[in-house]
Structures are given as structure tokens and as C-alpha cells.
Amino acid sequence: MTNILKNKEFVWHTFTRKEEYESKSRDEFDRFPSSASSLRDLRHPVVSEYIIEKGVRIEFPNNSKFAICLTHDVDFINSRMLAKIARELHLKPKLWDLIHKTRKTFGYSNSINDIIRLEESYNAHSTFFLLPLRQNEPDYNYSIEEISEEISELIRCDKEIGLHGGHNSYCNIEKLENDKKRIEEAIGKKVFGYRNHRLRFRTPLTWNILEQKGFKYDSTFGYVDAIGFRNGMCHPFRPYDLMQQRFIDIIEIPLVIMDTTLFHYMNLNENECWQVIRMTIDIIEKYQGAAAFLWHNHNIRGWKGRLYRKLLSYCKEKKAWLASGEEIAKWAIDSGFIESVGMYEDSRN
């Protein structure tokens, strides 16, 4: 018997993130930093290892060996940025309309379309999280009501659209409700997937308010400053609230890689980024996992775009299921995987 199977208390505390309930370690955006974690190796999914060693059987569609949930946070829309700049410079409407129409000449082609076409070539599905910020809020780049062209293309190509919640939506249920209403009115349908802007998150508060507002899954739960498995999971899971002593009715698809973590927080070059990406994919494959990768739409060109293409190619070569958040969440429930992870109950004893 391995040390992990012997130490059920360690597994349970890691899974529930007990230390985050009382920790005062928070960064400027109220995020729990990886440096404050008691886990010595964030790249070792110790709870998922526990699941596998307990004998949980995992089967993915099309005999896939593992799954990668592909996601894109749309913080910027290039053509809208040009229009924004033009408005701020007080250019006449006809002039900034001309700039918008000739954006390809200036290297501002539609990155959303680029991602759609690239993923189609790999038969990959993904989720686009749209950001409903208002003009007076920090990081505002586009209005959700003014991007009907981009929304129509996503719907036409059968791409899932999720909510990229505003700055305080992770801890304010009224703000969350307002964000949800705005995006649903803009796309003409319900949204069930969520990720908060800048990965702002509070354990277990964020899960609880998402549950109250009817979301089916979240994919915020990861570190902004490090690659790895925040609660030792490389599988979807139903979170547990230690204060209320109950499982929360939402699926968490753990976020294990964010592109800007590699580029900015870890300051890696192209080759170093690829080594980390490949290693992480290999770990998820080893444990038959299903975890989320985040690649922003504005990082789809140049060497950053090459990395994303290599990521897709490597996953396809390894027979991974490249799926959207909605597909992963549905699989987790319909396959019985979520219910089969009942040993969490044992871990408390």
C-alpha cells in the first residue's frame, strides 16, 4: 500500500483545500498564491493518484486515453480595440469604421476566427469565456452588447460560450447575477460554464454562489502564478464545503495551465514553455485525467500561436479527447465518474 493510500487525512485536506479557509495569504487581486500552499510538488496530482489507486474506472469517448478541456478567455477583441482607440482619439465615425474594415492590413485579423479554424483542423472543441465588463471598469476593452459579429460566428460554429465573470463576481452574488443576465441576453441562450476574470476565487464562497445562480461547472480553480494541481486533482470533481459539511452542486474542471502564467509569471521562453506543457500533458495522460488549459485568444499568433498548435498536435498524437467545458462536465456526470469518487467520504474518517 502506498503512502498516499495510508494517509487519508492528507488526501482529504488537500482535496478540500482546508488551509485556504483560514489563510490570510492573498495577493492584490484577493487570490491565494501558490507560494502559500503546503503542497511541496504542485505538479503531482496526489488526490487523482489516490483515485486511480483505489480502482476507480475511467472511460472517455472514442476510446481516448485522457481529456484536455480547451478554453479561451476573451479579454481583448482586436478589431474592437482599434475602434476604442479611435473613439478615445476623437476620430470621426467614418474614419474609425474604415480602420475597422481594414484591420487585416494593420495585422489585426480576427483572433477568434483563427482559433476556430485551427481547432477545426484537429477536430477539437473548446469554450470561449466572454467578459461583460462595463466601460467604467478596469480592463474594459469591449462591450458584450457590441460584439454580435463575433458571437454569431461562435454560435454558427457550435462553440460553447461561457461567462468570464467581472472583477468582483467571484464574491458578489448580485454582480454575478448581473453578469449572467447581460451575457445571456447578448447570446440569446443560457450559460452554464464559468471562469472569473484574473482567476479571482474564494474557497468555498465562489463555488457556493455559482451553485445558487445555476451554473453547471466552473474552471477558475488554478494558480495564476504557477502551473499545477491546486487541490491535487487532474480530474473534474464536486467541491466539498467544510463549513456546511456538504458537497456543492457544481462541477469543477481544474485549471492546470494558463498561457500567461508561462509567459509572464514564470518568464519562460518558447522552448521552456513547451517543455512544461508537454510534461503536464504527460502527467494528465498517466492518471487518465481531464483538466483544463487556458489559452487567451490574443495569444494565437507568433511563437505563442506556434505553442498552441504544438499543444493540439501533441494531444492528438496521444489520442486525447479535446473537449469543451460543457462536454467535460456532461461526461463527468453521465459516465458516473463523479459518483464513483465516493472515497472522499472515507477520507474524512
C-alpha positions as CSV (number, residue, x, y, z in Angstrom):
1,M,0.0,0.0,0.0
2,T,1.4,3.4,-0.9
3,N,1.9,6.3,1.4
4,I,-1.0,8.2,-0.3
5,L,-3.5,5.4,0.4
6,K,-2.3,5.2,4.0
7,N,-2.6,9.0,4.7
8,K,-6.3,9.6,4.0
9,E,-6.4,12.7,6.2
10,F,-3.7,14.3,4.0
11,V,-5.7,13.4,0.8
12,W,-8.9,14.9,2.3
13,H,-7.3,18.1,3.4
14,T,-5.6,18.5,0.1
15,F,-8.8,17.9,-1.8
16,T,-10.9,20.3,0.2
17,R,-8.1,23.0,0.4
18,K,-8.7,23.2,4.2
19,E,-5.7,25.6,4.5
20,E,-7.3,28.2,2.3
21,Y,-10.2,28.7,4.7
22,E,-8.1,30.2,7.3
23,S,-5.1,31.6,5.4
24,K,-4.5,35.3,5.3
25,S,-2.2,34.9,2.3
26,R,-3.8,36.8,-0.6
27,D,-2.4,38.8,-3.4
28,E,-3.5,42.2,-4.8
29,F,-6.5,40.5,-6.5
30,D,-7.5,38.5,-3.4
31,R,-6.1,35.3,-4.9
32,F,-4.5,32.5,-2.8
33,P,-0.9,32.3,-4.1
34,S,0.8,29.0,-5.0
35,S,3.7,30.0,-2.6
36,A,1.3,29.7,0.3
37,S,0.3,26.1,-0.5
38,S,1.5,23.4,1.8
39,L,1.9,21.0,-1.2
40,R,5.5,20.5,-1.9
41,D,5.0,19.5,-5.5
42,L,2.1,21.2,-7.3
43,R,2.8,19.2,-10.4
44,H,2.0,15.9,-8.7
45,P,-1.8,15.2,-8.7
46,V,-1.8,13.4,-5.4
47,V,-5.6,13.2,-5.0
48,S,-6.1,11.9,-8.5
49,E,-3.3,9.3,-7.8
50,Y,-5.4,8.3,-4.8
51,I,-8.4,7.9,-7.0
52,I,-6.6,5.7,-9.5
53,E,-5.0,3.5,-6.8
54,K,-8.5,3.0,-5.2
55,G,-9.5,1.4,-8.5
56,V,-11.9,4.0,-10.0
57,R,-12.5,3.1,-13.6
58,I,-12.3,5.9,-16.2
59,E,-13.6,5.7,-19.7
60,F,-13.6,8.6,-22.2
61,P,-15.5,8.9,-25.5
62,N,-13.9,7.4,-28.6
63,N,-11.5,5.2,-26.5
64,S,-9.5,8.3,-25.7
65,K,-6.8,7.9,-23.0
66,F,-7.4,11.2,-21.3
67,A,-9.0,14.6,-21.9
68,I,-8.0,18.2,-22.2
69,C,-10.6,20.9,-21.8
70,L,-9.7,23.7,-24.2
71,T,-10.7,27.1,-23.0
72,H,-10.2,30.7,-24.2
73,D,-10.7,33.8,-22.0
74,V,-11.6,36.7,-24.4
75,D,-10.2,39.7,-22.6
76,F,-9.4,41.5,-25.8
77,I,-11.0,41.7,-29.3
78,N,-8.6,43.3,-31.6
79,S,-11.0,44.9,-34.0
80,R,-12.9,46.4,-31.1
81,M,-9.6,47.7,-29.6
82,L,-9.0,49.7,-32.8
83,A,-12.4,51.2,-32.6
84,K,-11.8,52.0,-28.9
85,I,-8.5,53.7,-29.7
86,A,-10.2,55.7,-32.5
87,R,-13.0,56.8,-30.2
88,E,-10.6,57.9,-27.5
89,L,-8.6,59.9,-30.1
90,H,-12.0,61.5,-31.1
91,L,-11.7,60.3,-34.7
92,K,-14.7,60.8,-36.8
93,P,-17.0,57.7,-37.1
94,K,-16.3,57.2,-40.8
95,L,-12.6,57.1,-40.1
96,W,-12.7,54.5,-37.4
97,D,-15.1,52.5,-39.4
98,L,-12.5,52.5,-42.2
99,I,-9.8,51.4,-39.7
100,H,-12.1,48.6,-38.5
101,K,-12.7,47.4,-42.1
102,T,-9.0,47.4,-43.0
103,R,-7.8,45.9,-39.7
104,K,-6.1,43.0,-41.5
105,T,-3.8,45.5,-43.2
106,F,-2.6,46.5,-39.8
107,G,-2.2,42.9,-38.6
108,Y,-5.5,42.9,-36.6
109,S,-7.3,39.9,-38.1
110,N,-10.0,38.2,-36.0
111,S,-8.2,36.0,-33.5
112,I,-11.4,34.2,-32.6
113,N,-11.8,33.1,-36.1
114,D,-8.2,32.0,-36.2
115,I,-8.7,29.8,-33.2
116,I,-11.9,28.3,-34.6
117,R,-10.3,27.3,-37.9
118,L,-7.2,25.9,-36.1
119,E,-9.2,23.8,-33.8
120,E,-11.4,22.5,-36.6
121,S,-8.3,21.1,-38.3
122,Y,-7.8,19.0,-35.1
123,N,-11.4,18.1,-34.6
124,A,-11.1,19.9,-31.3
125,H,-13.9,21.6,-29.3
126,S,-13.4,24.4,-26.9
127,T,-15.1,27.0,-24.7
128,F,-14.9,30.8,-25.1
129,F,-15.5,32.8,-22.0
130,L,-16.8,36.3,-22.8
131,L,-16.2,39.2,-20.5
132,P,-19.2,41.5,-19.7
133,L,-17.3,44.5,-18.3
134,R,-18.8,47.9,-18.4
135,Q,-16.9,51.0,-19.8
136,N,-16.0,52.4,-16.4
137,E,-14.5,49.1,-15.1
138,P,-10.7,48.2,-15.1
139,D,-9.6,46.1,-18.1
140,Y,-12.6,47.2,-20.2
141,N,-11.9,46.5,-23.9
142,Y,-15.2,45.7,-25.5
143,S,-18.9,45.8,-24.7
144,I,-20.7,42.4,-24.8
145,E,-23.6,44.1,-26.5
146,E,-21.4,45.3,-29.4
147,I,-19.8,42.1,-30.5
148,S,-22.7,40.4,-32.2
149,E,-20.5,39.5,-35.2
150,E,-18.1,37.5,-33.0
151,I,-20.9,35.9,-31.0
152,S,-22.7,34.9,-34.2
153,E,-19.6,33.2,-35.5
154,L,-19.1,31.3,-32.3
155,I,-22.7,30.1,-32.3
156,R,-22.6,29.2,-36.0
157,C,-19.5,27.1,-35.4
158,D,-21.2,25.4,-32.4
159,K,-18.7,26.8,-29.9
160,E,-19.7,26.9,-26.3
161,I,-19.9,30.4,-24.8
162,G,-19.3,30.7,-21.1
163,L,-19.3,33.6,-18.7
164,H,-16.0,35.3,-17.8
165,G,-17.1,37.0,-14.7
166,G,-16.1,40.5,-13.8
167,H,-13.7,41.6,-11.2
168,N,-15.9,41.1,-8.1
169,S,-18.3,38.5,-9.4
170,Y,-16.4,35.7,-7.6
171,C,-17.6,37.0,-4.2
172,N,-20.7,39.2,-5.0
173,I,-23.8,37.3,-6.0
174,E,-25.6,40.4,-7.2
175,K,-22.7,41.2,-9.6
176,L,-22.6,37.6,-10.7
177,E,-26.3,37.7,-11.4
178,N,-26.0,40.9,-13.4
179,D,-23.1,39.5,-15.5
180,K,-25.0,36.3,-16.2
181,K,-28.1,38.2,-17.3
182,R,-26.1,40.5,-19.6
183,I,-24.3,37.7,-21.4
184,E,-27.4,35.6,-21.8
185,E,-29.3,38.5,-23.3
186,A,-26.4,39.1,-25.7
187,I,-26.1,35.5,-26.9
188,G,-29.8,34.6,-26.7
189,K,-29.3,31.4,-24.6
190,K,-28.5,30.2,-21.1
191,V,-24.8,29.9,-20.0
192,F,-23.7,27.2,-17.7
193,G,-19.9,27.5,-17.7
194,Y,-17.9,30.0,-15.6
195,R,-14.4,31.4,-15.1
196,N,-13.7,34.6,-13.2
197,H,-11.6,37.3,-14.6
198,R,-7.9,37.3,-13.4
199,L,-8.7,33.9,-11.8
200,R,-10.1,35.6,-8.7
201,F,-11.6,33.0,-6.5
202,R,-12.5,32.3,-2.8
203,T,-12.7,28.8,-1.4
204,P,-15.6,27.8,-0.9
205,L,-17.5,31.1,-1.4
206,T,-17.2,31.2,-5.2
207,W,-18.5,27.7,-5.7
208,N,-21.5,28.4,-3.4
209,I,-22.6,31.5,-5.2
210,L,-22.1,29.8,-8.6
211,E,-24.3,26.9,-7.4
212,Q,-27.0,29.4,-6.3
213,K,-27.0,31.0,-9.8
214,G,-27.5,27.7,-11.6
215,F,-24.1,27.2,-13.2
216,K,-23.2,23.6,-14.0
217,Y,-19.4,24.0,-13.9
218,D,-16.5,26.3,-13.1
219,S,-13.0,26.3,-14.4
220,T,-11.3,29.1,-12.4
221,F,-9.7,26.8,-9.8
222,G,-6.0,27.0,-10.6
223,Y,-3.0,29.2,-9.8
224,V,-2.2,32.4,-11.7
225,D,1.5,32.3,-10.7
226,A,2.3,28.6,-11.1
227,I,1.5,25.5,-13.2
228,G,0.0,22.6,-11.4
229,F,-2.8,20.9,-9.5
230,R,-4.2,23.2,-6.8
231,N,-6.0,20.5,-4.8
232,G,-4.1,17.5,-6.2
233,M,-6.8,16.8,-8.8
234,C,-6.4,16.4,-12.6
235,H,-10.0,15.2,-12.8
236,P,-13.3,17.1,-12.6
237,F,-14.8,17.0,-9.1
238,R,-17.6,18.1,-7.0
239,P,-16.2,20.5,-4.3
240,Y,-16.9,20.0,-0.6
241,D,-17.8,22.8,1.8
242,L,-16.1,22.1,5.1
243,M,-18.2,24.8,6.9
244,Q,-21.5,23.5,5.7
245,Q,-20.3,19.9,5.6
246,R,-21.8,19.1,2.2
247,F,-20.8,18.6,-1.4
248,I,-21.6,21.7,-3.6
249,D,-23.8,21.0,-6.6
250,I,-21.3,22.2,-9.2
251,I,-18.6,20.5,-11.2
252,E,-15.1,22.0,-11.0
253,I,-12.8,21.4,-14.0
254,P,-9.4,22.1,-12.6
255,L,-7.3,24.7,-14.5
256,V,-3.7,23.4,-14.7
257,I,-2.1,25.6,-17.4
258,M,-2.7,29.2,-18.3
259,D,-0.7,30.6,-21.1
260,T,0.2,33.9,-19.4
261,T,1.5,32.0,-16.4
262,L,4.1,30.6,-18.6
263,F,4.9,33.8,-20.5
264,H,4.7,36.4,-17.7
265,Y,4.7,34.9,-14.2
266,M,7.3,32.2,-15.0
267,N,9.0,34.3,-17.7
268,L,9.8,31.2,-19.9
269,N,11.0,31.3,-23.5
270,E,9.3,29.3,-26.2
271,N,11.3,26.1,-25.7
272,E,10.9,26.2,-21.9
273,C,7.2,26.8,-22.2
274,W,6.9,23.7,-24.5
275,Q,8.8,21.5,-22.0
276,V,6.3,22.5,-19.2
277,I,3.3,22.0,-21.5
278,R,4.4,18.6,-22.7
279,M,5.3,17.4,-19.2
280,T,1.9,18.5,-17.9
281,I,0.1,16.7,-20.7
282,D,2.1,13.5,-19.9
283,I,1.1,13.7,-16.3
284,I,-2.6,14.1,-17.1
285,E,-2.3,11.1,-19.5
286,K,-0.6,9.0,-16.8
287,Y,-3.5,9.5,-14.4
288,Q,-6.2,9.3,-17.1
289,G,-7.1,12.8,-16.2
290,A,-9.4,15.5,-17.6
291,A,-8.2,19.0,-16.9
292,A,-8.4,22.5,-18.4
293,F,-5.9,24.5,-20.3
294,L,-6.4,28.3,-20.8
295,W,-5.1,29.9,-24.0
296,H,-6.2,33.6,-24.5
297,N,-7.4,34.5,-27.9
298,H,-4.9,37.3,-28.2
299,N,-2.0,34.8,-27.9
300,I,-2.8,32.8,-31.0
301,R,-0.1,34.4,-33.3
302,G,3.7,34.3,-33.5
303,W,5.6,31.9,-31.2
304,K,2.7,31.8,-28.7
305,G,0.4,30.6,-31.5
306,R,3.0,28.0,-32.5
307,L,2.9,26.7,-29.0
308,Y,-0.8,26.3,-29.1
309,R,-0.6,24.4,-32.4
310,K,2.0,22.1,-30.9
311,L,-0.2,21.5,-27.9
312,L,-3.1,20.5,-30.1
313,S,-0.9,18.3,-32.2
314,Y,0.8,16.5,-29.2
315,C,-2.6,15.8,-27.6
316,K,-4.0,14.4,-30.9
317,E,-0.9,12.2,-31.3
318,K,-1.6,10.9,-27.8
319,K,-5.2,10.2,-28.5
320,A,-6.6,12.8,-26.1
321,W,-10.2,13.9,-26.2
322,L,-10.0,17.7,-26.9
323,A,-13.3,18.9,-25.5
324,S,-15.2,22.0,-24.3
325,G,-16.1,22.6,-20.6
326,E,-19.7,21.7,-21.2
327,E,-18.7,18.3,-22.8
328,I,-16.3,17.5,-19.9
329,A,-18.9,18.4,-17.3
330,K,-21.6,16.3,-19.0
331,W,-19.2,13.4,-19.3
332,A,-18.3,13.6,-15.6
333,I,-21.9,13.2,-14.7
334,D,-23.3,10.9,-17.4
335,S,-20.4,8.4,-17.1
336,G,-20.9,8.1,-13.4
337,F,-17.3,9.3,-12.8
338,I,-18.3,12.0,-10.2
339,E,-20.4,9.5,-8.2
340,S,-17.7,6.9,-8.4
341,V,-15.3,9.1,-6.4
342,G,-17.1,8.3,-3.2
343,M,-13.9,7.6,-1.3
344,Y,-13.8,11.2,-0.4
345,E,-16.3,10.2,2.3
346,D,-13.8,7.6,3.5
347,S,-11.0,10.2,3.6
348,R,-12.8,12.1,6.5
349,N,-12.8,9.1,8.7
